[in-house]
Amino acid sequence: AQSVTQLGSHVSVSEGALVLLRCNYSSSVPPYLFWYVQYPNQGLQLLLKYTTGATLVKGINGFEAEFKKSETSFHLTKPSAHMSDAAEYFCAVSEDSSNTGKLIFGQGTTLQVKP
Amino acid sequence: DAGVIQSPRHEVTEMGQEVTLRCKPISGHNSLFWYRQTMMRGLELLIYFNNNVPIDDSGMPEDRFSAKMPNASFSTLKIQPSEPRDSAVYFCASSRGQETQYFGPGTRLLVL
């Protein structure tokens, strides 16, 4: 069965600093991987996704993530944090036993950006 | 194209009352998901449908919760009777196959 582990429930960075949010997954088949962002009082919004092909995936708002099969990781990065990046971030993997679009979500990481 | 539509956006009710949450998925999507989000438990999948058929309801907390999807464009999540511990934000999401899951804005439920 698939699972997703997000290391660190809270991450705090200074404005302009590198953002690194960690995600490790387990899956018995090549996974589809997703990062979602949730701003306060809003629903989840897709940030980026990996399905096949290039392992470095670029998303919205300057975020990117790299699929590393050998490390079973899909860490999210952004070179320079902005105050508006403060939000909760969820990593997710598609369930491999069906074609229904069911996702297995991590517990989420709250990103705080300090001025 | 309109996204996932949920109603109401906010609901305040008293313990014991029936609550019905509504969701209209994105047209053409064949999977629909109901989630609950709280500070204590985070994001939980309650139930999901594929082609209007419930596939997995193992996340539904108890018999007070029920969900239906009478057609491809409408689903309801009902709580009867409601309890204060049901207070949460309830999200509906939809997808087409294994493509991206799109979330609605959520319904914020407060049970007094």
HADDOCK unambig.tbl for C-alpha pairs under 7 A between the chains (distance, minus, plus):
assign (segid A and resid 42 and name CA) (segid B and resid 105 and name CA) 5.75 0.50 0.50
assign (segid A and resid 43 and name CA) (segid B and resid 103 and name CA) 6.02 0.50 0.50
assign (segid A and resid 43 and name CA) (segid B and resid 104 and name CA) 5.99 0.50 0.50
assign (segid A and resid 43 and name CA) (segid B and resid 105 and name CA) 4.62 0.50 0.50
assign (segid A and resid 43 and name CA) (segid B and resid 106 and name CA) 6.09 0.50 0.50
assign (segid A and resid 44 and name CA) (segid B and resid 103 and name CA) 5.79 0.50 0.50
assign (segid A and resid 45 and name CA) (segid B and resid 103 and name CA) 6.89 0.50 0.50
assign (segid A and resid 99 and name CA) (segid B and resid 97 and name CA) 5.46 0.50 0.50
assign (segid A and resid 99 and name CA) (segid B and resid 98 and name CA) 5.59 0.50 0.50
assign (segid A and resid 100 and name CA) (segid B and resid 31 and name CA) 6.10 0.50 0.50
assign (segid A and resid 100 and name CA) (segid B and resid 50 and name CA) 6.26 0.50 0.50
assign (segid A and resid 100 and name CA) (segid B and resid 97 and name CA) 4.95 0.50 0.50
assign (segid A and resid 100 and name CA) (segid B and resid 98 and name CA) 5.88 0.50 0.50
assign (segid A and resid 101 and name CA) (segid B and resid 31 and name CA) 6.86 0.50 0.50
assign (segid A and resid 101 and name CA) (segid B and resid 95 and name CA) 6.19 0.50 0.50
assign (segid A and resid 101 and name CA) (segid B and resid 96 and name CA) 6.99 0.50 0.50
assign (segid A and resid 101 and name CA) (segid B and resid 97 and name CA) 5.17 0.50 0.50
assign (segid A and resid 101 and name CA) (segid B and resid 98 and name CA) 4.00 0.50 0.50
assign (segid A and resid 101 and name CA) (segid B and resid 99 and name CA) 6.37 0.50 0.50
assign (segid A and resid 101 and name CA) (segid B and resid 101 and name CA) 6.90 0.50 0.50
assign (segid A and resid 107 and name CA) (segid B and resid 42 and name CA) 6.62 0.50 0.50
